[in-house]
Amino acid sequence: MMSRRTFEKTSDRKKSPPKTRQVDLPGYSQFFWDSPYFDPLKTIAKSFSPYWLACIPLTAIIVVVWNTAAVAQTEAVDADAVAQLQGTLNAIWVLIAAILVIFMNAGFGMLETGFCRQKNAVNILSKNLIVFALATIAFWAIGFSFMFGAGTGFIGLGGFFLTSTDPGTYGLDPFPTGLPISVFFLFQAAFAGTAATIVSGAVAERIRFIDFLVFSLLLTGISYPITGHWVWGGGWLGGMGFSDFAGSTVVHSVGGWAALMGAAFLGPREGKYRDGQINAIPGHNMSIATLGCLILWIGWFGFNPGSQLAADAEVPYIAVTTNLAAAAGGIAATITSWLKDGKPDLSMIINGILAGLVAITAPCNAVSYLSAVIIGLIAGIIVVFAVSFFDNIHIDDPVGAISVHLVNGIWGTIAVGIFTFAENDAGQRLGLIYGGGLGQLGVQLLGILCVGGFTVAFSSIVWLALKATLGLRVQAEEEIHGLDISEHGMEAYSGFVKESDVLTSSSFGSVSGSTADIPRGSEV
């Protein structure tokens, strides 16, 4: 039994509540700092002076500010790193595209060689190989500056021989926003070489080697850069709104106009046109011609998508429009030649694919997939009838370069004004089928006429000057026996029977006995 004394002590303890106690009852309040949970902090706080205690909130502020600055700096570093990465990707992609375009020289060489006779194979291969070397040097020395230098609306100036390290000299933004000067130059030099290579096919099998070299230097160093400046270098045509994304006019039509004038001043090959008849002179190796076409098809994925000059989402879209037009062009040319001549001509299939590629080059970034197919189909039809047209007016083009590059370069440039869904500053679509009216189409036609007129005038002056000084064409006997021997002193197929071996005499009078006079298939 509990004693009275014990009970009283216990009662006293029960009557004396603790000094601090958290009670979660309605209407009950306590100072928050009086909670027993803060007793350890109170003990620690007694060990510090008021000055030390005042530093606590100051330290907290410093930590917060420091952390905020560090986060902002990290974000700035991340943004700079992303820009550097994007710039590097752009440069690498354009470098790869430049390599693809340069590799197209192999395609041109094989295509042209296969379409021509075996006795001229070395000559044709030599021209296609040396032309890129010539174009590179001429474009490096003066052409690049004429095309992209800061000058007038007619011609660019400054930074010759690629001596300037200021991107603004060539119309470029500093890296990483813009491309490095070196990458941009290489890509554009590959395009310049393409323009000169187009000429090689149209003047094949009868032009003197030295004349072709001189003309290629002048074309890639002067004529091509000037007209290119009008469109791509900040010149007057581009300022008017003329659009040529990857070069249907700037590259292909320029090469085609120069080729047309060269073929006209040279005249046809011996035995090609006689007694009102068109005598076909078929190529000696359609296998390498077909392989050349496939190489060009692949190379075009550098030509058109590379012209975006950036690694972005537009690149695969451009690749698809390019491929669709090429396929449609090949199909259309096959059907057209089949209906027209009774047989599906391989040479026409090849040129139909190339025609589709040339035509889509100008509008490839701003047309729908359906429009790309339509553009390619029309190009495939046009090229078949263009070959016949030039034959009928006695313009001898052994590979159909004029029909492919000039005619369909014009068509592709016109197609921009019809099919493009690009918009002006007011947000209105420019293509005729989208209600854009005739404004853009008119500018496209003006550009075709101006670039063509300048190229024809320049080319005519150069071809006539070469004809008057160096002599433009080889002798008839040299042509009969082949340019491999007369121009290079070697043969591509040593030991094989050549066309000239079956001639009864080496005199020009015996040309009628050569196989060059025998109509064999359709001419390309």
C-alpha positions as CSV (number, residue, x, y, z in Angstrom):
1,M,0.0,0.0,0.0
2,M,1.3,3.4,-1.1
3,S,2.3,5.7,1.9
4,R,0.9,9.2,2.3
5,R,4.3,10.7,1.7
6,T,4.8,8.9,-1.5
7,F,1.3,9.8,-2.7
8,E,1.9,13.5,-2.0
9,K,5.2,13.5,-4.0
10,T,3.5,11.8,-6.8
11,S,0.6,14.2,-6.7
12,D,3.0,17.1,-6.7
13,R,4.7,15.8,-9.8
14,K,1.4,15.3,-11.6
15,K,0.3,18.8,-10.6
16,S,3.5,20.4,-12.0
17,P,3.5,20.2,-15.8
18,P,6.7,20.2,-17.8
19,K,8.1,23.5,-18.8
20,T,7.7,22.9,-22.5
21,R,5.3,20.5,-24.2
22,Q,3.8,20.3,-27.7
23,V,0.1,19.7,-27.4
24,D,-1.9,19.4,-30.7
25,L,-5.2,20.5,-29.3
26,P,-7.5,23.2,-30.7
27,G,-6.8,26.6,-29.2
28,Y,-3.5,25.5,-27.7
29,S,-0.5,27.5,-28.7
30,Q,3.2,27.5,-27.9
31,F,6.2,29.4,-29.0
32,F,7.8,27.4,-31.8
33,W,11.3,28.1,-30.5
34,D,10.2,26.7,-27.1
35,S,9.8,23.2,-28.5
36,P,12.2,20.7,-26.9
37,Y,13.4,19.7,-30.3
38,F,15.4,22.8,-30.5
39,D,17.2,22.3,-27.1
40,P,20.4,21.0,-28.8
41,L,20.5,24.1,-31.1
42,K,20.1,26.3,-28.1
43,T,23.0,24.6,-26.4
44,I,25.2,25.0,-29.5
45,A,24.1,28.6,-29.9
46,K,25.3,29.5,-26.4
47,S,28.8,28.7,-27.5
48,F,28.9,31.4,-30.2
49,S,28.9,35.1,-29.9
50,P,26.2,37.2,-31.6
51,Y,28.6,38.2,-34.3
52,W,29.1,34.6,-35.3
53,L,25.4,34.0,-35.2
54,A,25.0,37.0,-37.6
55,C,27.3,35.3,-40.1
56,I,24.9,32.4,-40.6
57,P,22.3,34.1,-42.8
58,L,25.2,35.9,-44.7
59,T,26.8,32.6,-45.4
60,A,23.5,31.2,-46.6
61,I,23.1,34.1,-49.0
62,I,26.7,33.7,-50.4
63,V,26.0,29.9,-51.0
64,V,22.8,30.6,-52.8
65,V,24.3,33.4,-55.0
66,W,27.4,31.2,-55.7
67,N,25.3,28.3,-56.7
68,T,23.1,30.4,-59.0
69,A,26.2,31.9,-60.7
70,A,27.6,28.4,-61.2
71,V,24.4,27.1,-62.8
72,A,24.3,30.1,-65.1
73,Q,27.9,29.5,-66.1
74,T,27.2,25.9,-66.7
75,E,24.3,26.8,-69.0
76,A,26.5,29.2,-70.9
77,V,29.2,26.6,-71.3
78,D,26.7,24.0,-72.5
79,A,25.3,26.5,-75.1
80,D,28.8,27.2,-76.4
81,A,29.6,23.5,-76.5
82,V,26.4,22.8,-78.4
83,A,27.2,25.5,-80.9
84,Q,30.7,24.2,-81.4
85,L,29.3,20.7,-81.9
86,Q,26.8,21.8,-84.5
87,G,29.4,23.8,-86.3
88,T,31.7,20.8,-86.4
89,L,29.0,18.6,-87.7
90,N,28.1,21.1,-90.4
91,A,31.8,21.3,-91.5
92,I,32.2,17.5,-91.6
93,W,29.0,17.0,-93.5
94,V,29.9,19.6,-96.2
95,L,33.4,18.0,-96.4
96,I,31.8,14.6,-97.1
97,A,29.4,16.2,-99.6
98,A,32.4,17.8,-101.4
99,I,34.1,14.4,-101.6
100,L,31.0,12.9,-103.2
101,V,30.9,15.7,-105.7
102,I,34.6,15.3,-106.5
103,F,34.0,11.6,-107.0
104,M,31.4,12.5,-109.7
105,N,34.4,13.2,-111.9
106,A,34.9,9.4,-112.1
107,G,31.3,9.0,-113.1
108,F,31.6,11.6,-115.9
109,G,34.8,10.0,-117.1
110,M,33.3,6.5,-117.3
111,L,30.1,7.7,-118.8
112,E,31.8,9.7,-121.5
113,T,34.3,7.1,-122.3
114,G,31.7,4.4,-122.6
115,F,29.5,6.5,-124.9
116,C,32.5,7.2,-127.2
117,R,34.7,5.0,-129.3
118,Q,37.6,3.0,-127.9
119,K,40.2,4.7,-130.0
120,N,39.5,7.9,-128.0
121,A,39.3,6.4,-124.5
122,V,42.7,7.7,-123.3
123,N,41.9,11.2,-124.5
124,I,38.5,11.3,-122.8
125,L,39.9,9.9,-119.5
126,S,42.7,12.4,-119.6
127,K,40.4,15.3,-120.0
128,N,38.1,14.2,-117.2
129,L,41.0,13.7,-114.9
130,I,42.9,16.9,-115.5
131,V,39.8,19.1,-115.6
132,F,39.3,18.9,-111.9
133,A,43.0,19.8,-111.3
134,L,42.7,22.8,-113.6
135,A,39.4,23.9,-112.0
136,T,40.9,23.6,-108.5
137,I,43.9,25.9,-109.3
138,A,41.9,28.4,-111.3
139,F,39.2,28.6,-108.7
140,W,41.7,28.9,-105.9
141,A,43.6,31.7,-107.7
142,I,40.8,34.0,-108.8
143,G,37.5,32.2,-109.3
144,F,36.5,31.8,-105.6
145,S,37.1,35.5,-105.0
146,F,35.2,36.5,-108.2
147,M,32.3,34.4,-107.0
148,F,32.1,35.0,-103.3
149,G,34.3,38.1,-102.6
150,A,32.8,41.3,-101.5
151,G,32.6,43.4,-104.6
152,T,29.8,44.7,-106.8
153,G,26.6,43.1,-107.9
154,F,28.4,42.0,-111.1
155,I,31.6,40.5,-109.7
156,G,33.2,39.7,-106.4
157,L,36.7,41.0,-105.4
158,G,39.2,40.4,-102.6
159,G,40.9,37.5,-101.0
160,F,42.6,36.1,-104.1
161,F,44.6,32.9,-103.8
162,L,42.6,32.2,-100.6
163,T,44.9,34.5,-98.6
164,S,42.2,36.1,-96.4
165,T,41.5,34.5,-93.0
166,D,38.5,36.7,-92.4
167,P,35.3,34.7,-93.2
168,G,33.5,37.9,-94.1
169,T,35.7,38.3,-97.1
170,Y,33.9,35.4,-98.7
171,G,30.5,36.1,-97.3
172,L,30.7,33.7,-94.5
173,D,29.9,34.0,-90.8
174,P,32.6,33.2,-88.2
175,F,32.8,29.6,-87.1
176,P,30.8,27.9,-85.6
177,T,27.9,29.9,-87.0
178,G,29.4,29.7,-90.5
179,L,31.5,27.1,-92.3
180,P,35.3,27.2,-92.2
181,I,36.7,28.9,-95.3
182,S,38.6,25.8,-96.3
183,V,35.6,23.5,-96.3
184,F,33.4,26.0,-98.2
185,F,36.1,26.5,-100.8
186,L,36.5,22.8,-101.4
187,F,32.8,22.3,-101.9
188,Q,32.5,25.2,-104.4
189,A,35.7,24.1,-106.3
190,A,34.0,20.7,-106.8
191,F,31.0,22.5,-108.4
192,A,33.3,24.5,-110.7
193,G,35.0,21.4,-111.9
194,T,31.6,19.9,-112.7
195,A,30.7,22.8,-115.1
196,A,33.9,22.2,-117.1
197,T,33.4,18.5,-117.2
198,I,30.1,18.9,-118.9
199,V,31.9,20.6,-121.8
200,S,34.2,17.7,-122.3
201,G,31.4,15.3,-123.4
202,A,29.9,17.6,-126.1
203,V,33.3,18.2,-127.8
204,A,34.6,14.7,-127.5
205,E,36.5,12.8,-130.2
206,R,37.7,15.8,-132.3
207,I,38.9,18.7,-130.1
208,R,42.6,19.3,-129.5
209,F,43.7,18.6,-125.9
210,I,45.4,21.9,-125.4
211,D,42.4,23.9,-126.5
212,F,40.2,22.1,-124.0
213,L,42.7,22.8,-121.2
214,V,42.8,26.5,-122.0
215,F,39.0,26.8,-122.2
216,S,38.5,24.9,-118.9
217,L,40.9,27.3,-117.1
218,L,39.0,30.4,-118.4
219,L,35.6,28.9,-117.8
220,T,36.3,27.9,-114.2
221,G,38.4,31.0,-113.4
222,I,36.3,33.7,-115.0
223,S,33.0,32.9,-116.6
224,Y,31.5,30.5,-114.1
225,P,32.4,32.5,-111.1
226,I,31.0,35.7,-112.5
227,T,27.5,34.3,-113.2
228,G,27.7,32.3,-110.0
229,H,28.3,35.6,-108.1
230,W,25.1,36.9,-109.6
231,V,23.1,34.2,-107.9
232,W,25.1,32.8,-104.9
233,G,27.6,35.5,-104.1
234,G,25.2,38.3,-103.2
235,G,24.9,39.6,-106.8
236,W,22.1,41.3,-108.6
237,L,20.1,38.2,-109.7
238,G,20.0,36.8,-106.2
239,G,18.9,40.2,-104.9
240,M,15.9,40.1,-107.3
241,G,14.8,36.8,-105.9
242,F,16.2,34.4,-108.5
243,S,16.3,30.9,-106.9
244,D,18.7,28.1,-107.9
245,F,19.3,26.0,-104.8
246,A,22.0,23.7,-106.0
247,G,22.9,24.8,-109.5
248,S,20.5,23.8,-112.4
249,T,21.5,27.1,-114.0
250,V,24.6,28.2,-112.1
251,V,26.4,24.9,-112.8
252,H,24.6,22.8,-115.4
253,S,23.2,25.3,-117.7
254,V,26.5,27.2,-117.7
255,G,28.3,24.0,-118.6
256,G,25.6,23.3,-121.2
257,W,25.8,26.7,-122.9
258,A,29.6,26.4,-123.1
259,A,29.3,22.9,-124.5
260,L,26.7,24.0,-127.1
261,M,29.0,26.7,-128.5
262,G,32.0,24.4,-128.5
263,A,30.2,21.7,-130.4
264,A,28.8,24.3,-132.9
265,F,32.3,25.8,-133.6
266,L,34.0,22.4,-133.8
267,G,31.5,20.9,-136.2
268,P,30.4,17.2,-136.2
269,R,32.6,14.2,-136.2
270,E,33.7,12.7,-139.5
271,G,31.0,10.5,-141.0
272,K,28.3,11.7,-138.5
273,Y,26.1,13.5,-141.0
274,R,26.3,12.7,-144.7
275,D,23.9,13.0,-147.6
276,G,21.2,14.2,-145.4
277,Q,21.4,11.2,-143.1
278,I,22.2,10.9,-139.4
279,N,24.7,8.1,-139.0
280,A,24.8,6.8,-135.4
281,I,28.2,6.3,-133.8
282,P,27.5,4.1,-130.9
283,G,29.7,3.9,-127.8
284,H,32.2,1.1,-127.3
285,N,31.4,0.1,-123.7
286,M,27.9,0.5,-122.3
287,S,29.0,-1.3,-119.2
288,I,31.2,1.4,-117.9
289,A,28.8,4.0,-119.1
290,T,26.1,2.5,-116.9
291,L,28.5,2.3,-114.0
292,G,29.4,6.0,-114.6
293,C,25.7,6.8,-114.4
294,L,25.3,5.1,-111.1
295,I,28.4,6.9,-109.7
296,L,26.8,10.2,-110.7
297,W,23.5,9.2,-109.1
298,I,25.3,8.5,-105.8
299,G,27.4,11.6,-106.1
300,W,24.3,13.8,-106.5
301,F,23.5,13.0,-102.9
302,G,26.5,15.3,-102.1
303,F,25.6,17.8,-104.8
304,N,22.0,18.6,-103.7
305,P,21.8,17.8,-100.0
306,G,25.3,19.2,-99.5
307,S,24.1,22.5,-100.8
308,Q,22.1,22.9,-97.6
309,L,25.6,23.8,-96.1
310,A,24.5,22.4,-92.8
311,A,23.8,19.1,-91.1
312,D,20.1,19.6,-90.3
313,A,16.7,18.0,-90.9
314,E,16.4,19.4,-94.4
315,V,19.3,17.2,-95.7
316,P,17.3,13.9,-95.8
317,Y,14.3,15.7,-97.3
318,I,16.4,17.0,-100.2
319,A,18.0,13.5,-100.7
320,V,14.5,12.0,-101.1
321,T,13.3,14.6,-103.7
322,T,16.6,14.1,-105.6
323,N,16.2,10.4,-105.7
324,L,12.5,10.5,-106.7
325,A,13.2,12.8,-109.6
326,A,16.1,10.6,-110.8
327,A,14.0,7.5,-110.7
328,A,11.1,9.2,-112.5
329,G,13.4,10.6,-115.2
330,G,14.8,7.1,-115.9
331,I,11.4,5.6,-116.2
332,A,10.0,8.4,-118.4
333,A,13.0,8.2,-120.8
334,T,12.7,4.4,-121.0
335,I,9.0,4.6,-122.0
336,T,9.5,7.5,-124.3
337,S,12.4,6.0,-126.3
338,W,10.5,2.7,-126.4
339,L,7.5,4.3,-127.9
340,K,9.5,6.6,-130.2
341,D,12.1,4.2,-131.5
342,G,10.6,0.8,-130.9
343,K,13.2,-0.3,-128.4
344,P,14.1,0.7,-124.8
345,D,17.5,2.3,-125.4
346,L,20.0,1.9,-122.6
347,S,21.7,5.2,-123.5
348,M,18.4,7.0,-123.1
349,I,17.7,5.3,-119.7
350,I,21.1,6.6,-118.5
351,N,20.4,10.1,-119.8
352,G,16.9,10.1,-118.5
353,I,18.2,9.5,-114.9
354,L,20.7,12.3,-115.3
355,A,18.1,14.6,-116.8
356,G,15.9,14.0,-113.7
357,L,18.9,14.8,-111.4
358,V,19.7,18.0,-113.3
359,A,16.1,19.2,-113.3
360,I,15.6,18.7,-109.6
361,T,18.8,20.4,-108.6
362,A,17.3,23.9,-108.5
363,P,14.0,23.2,-106.7
364,C,15.1,20.2,-104.6
365,N,14.7,21.9,-101.2
366,A,11.3,23.5,-101.8
367,V,9.1,21.1,-103.7
368,S,6.8,18.3,-102.5
369,Y,7.6,14.7,-103.2
370,L,4.9,14.5,-105.8
371,S,6.2,17.6,-107.5
372,A,9.7,16.1,-107.6
373,V,8.3,13.0,-109.4
374,I,6.5,15.3,-111.9
375,I,9.7,17.3,-112.5
376,G,11.6,14.1,-113.1
377,L,9.0,12.6,-115.5
378,I,9.0,15.7,-117.6
379,A,12.8,15.8,-117.7
380,G,12.9,12.2,-118.9
381,I,10.6,13.0,-121.8
382,I,12.4,16.2,-122.7
383,V,15.8,14.6,-122.9
384,V,14.8,12.0,-125.5
385,F,13.4,14.6,-127.9
386,A,16.2,17.1,-127.2
387,V,18.8,14.5,-128.4
388,S,16.9,14.1,-131.7
389,F,16.5,17.9,-132.0
390,F,20.2,18.6,-131.8
391,D,20.9,15.8,-134.2
392,N,18.5,17.3,-136.7
393,I,20.3,20.7,-136.6
394,H,23.6,18.9,-136.9
395,I,25.0,19.7,-133.4
396,D,27.1,16.6,-132.8
397,D,27.0,15.8,-129.0
398,P,28.5,12.3,-128.5
399,V,27.2,11.9,-124.9
400,G,24.0,14.0,-124.9
401,A,25.5,16.6,-122.5
402,I,23.7,19.5,-124.1
403,S,20.3,17.7,-123.9
404,V,20.9,16.6,-120.3
405,H,22.6,19.6,-118.7
406,L,21.5,22.6,-120.8
407,V,17.9,21.7,-121.7
408,N,17.0,20.2,-118.3
409,G,19.0,22.8,-116.4
410,I,16.6,25.3,-118.0
411,W,13.6,23.1,-117.2
412,G,14.7,22.7,-113.5
413,T,15.1,26.5,-113.1
414,I,11.6,27.1,-114.6
415,A,10.2,24.4,-112.3
416,V,11.1,26.6,-109.3
417,G,8.6,29.2,-110.4
418,I,5.9,26.5,-110.9
419,F,6.3,24.0,-108.1
420,T,8.1,25.7,-105.2
421,F,6.3,26.0,-101.9
422,A,8.9,28.6,-100.6
423,E,7.4,31.7,-99.2
424,N,8.2,35.4,-99.6
425,D,8.5,37.9,-96.7
426,A,4.7,38.3,-96.5
427,G,4.2,34.5,-96.1
428,Q,2.8,34.0,-99.6
429,R,4.0,30.9,-101.5
430,L,5.8,31.7,-104.7
431,G,5.0,28.7,-106.9
432,L,2.5,29.1,-109.7
433,I,0.5,26.0,-108.6
434,Y,0.2,27.5,-105.1
435,G,-1.3,30.7,-106.4
436,G,2.0,32.6,-106.5
437,G,1.3,34.1,-109.9
438,L,3.9,34.8,-112.6
439,G,6.3,36.9,-110.4
440,Q,8.7,34.2,-109.4
441,L,8.4,32.5,-112.8
442,G,9.3,35.7,-114.5
443,V,12.4,36.2,-112.4
444,Q,13.5,32.6,-113.2
445,L,13.2,33.2,-116.9
446,L,15.1,36.5,-116.6
447,G,17.9,34.6,-114.8
448,I,18.0,31.9,-117.5
449,L,18.3,34.5,-120.2
450,C,21.0,36.6,-118.5
451,V,23.2,33.8,-117.4
452,G,22.8,32.1,-120.8
453,G,23.5,35.2,-122.7
454,F,26.7,36.0,-120.8
455,T,28.0,32.4,-121.0
456,V,27.3,32.2,-124.8
457,A,29.1,35.5,-125.4
458,F,32.1,34.6,-123.3
459,S,32.3,31.0,-124.7
460,S,32.0,32.2,-128.3
461,I,34.8,34.7,-127.8
462,V,37.1,32.1,-126.3
463,W,36.3,29.3,-128.8
464,L,36.8,31.7,-131.7
465,A,40.1,32.9,-130.3
466,L,41.3,29.4,-129.8
467,K,40.3,28.4,-133.3
468,A,42.2,31.4,-134.7
469,T,45.4,30.8,-132.7
470,L,45.9,27.2,-131.7
471,G,43.5,25.6,-134.1
472,L,40.5,24.1,-132.4
473,R,40.1,20.7,-134.1
474,V,42.5,17.8,-134.8
475,Q,43.3,16.8,-138.4
476,A,40.9,14.5,-140.2
477,E,43.5,11.7,-140.3
478,E,44.2,12.0,-136.6
479,E,40.5,11.8,-135.9
480,I,40.2,8.7,-138.0
481,H,43.0,6.8,-136.2
482,G,41.9,8.1,-132.9
483,L,43.1,10.8,-130.5
484,D,44.7,8.3,-128.2
485,I,47.6,7.9,-130.6
486,S,47.8,11.5,-132.1
487,E,47.3,13.4,-128.8
488,H,48.8,11.0,-126.2
489,G,50.9,8.4,-128.0
490,M,49.2,5.5,-126.2
491,E,46.1,3.3,-126.3
492,A,43.6,2.3,-123.7
493,Y,43.1,-1.2,-125.2
494,S,46.6,-2.1,-126.5
495,G,46.4,-5.2,-128.7
496,F,42.6,-5.0,-129.3
497,V,41.2,-4.4,-132.8
498,K,40.2,-0.8,-133.2
499,E,37.8,0.9,-135.7
500,S,40.7,2.4,-137.6
501,D,42.3,-1.0,-138.1
502,V,39.5,-2.0,-140.5
503,L,40.0,1.0,-142.8
504,T,41.2,0.2,-146.2
505,S,43.4,3.3,-146.3
506,S,44.6,5.9,-143.9
507,S,43.5,8.7,-146.2
508,F,40.5,10.8,-145.5
509,G,38.9,9.5,-148.7
510,S,38.5,6.1,-147.2
511,V,36.3,7.3,-144.4
512,S,33.3,5.9,-146.3
513,G,34.6,2.4,-145.7
514,S,34.8,2.8,-141.9
515,T,32.3,1.6,-139.5
516,A,31.7,5.2,-138.5
517,D,29.4,5.5,-141.6
518,I,27.2,2.5,-140.6
519,P,24.0,3.4,-138.8
520,R,24.0,1.3,-135.7
521,G,21.4,2.1,-133.1
522,S,20.4,5.4,-131.6
523,E,22.8,8.2,-131.0
524,V,23.4,9.7,-127.5
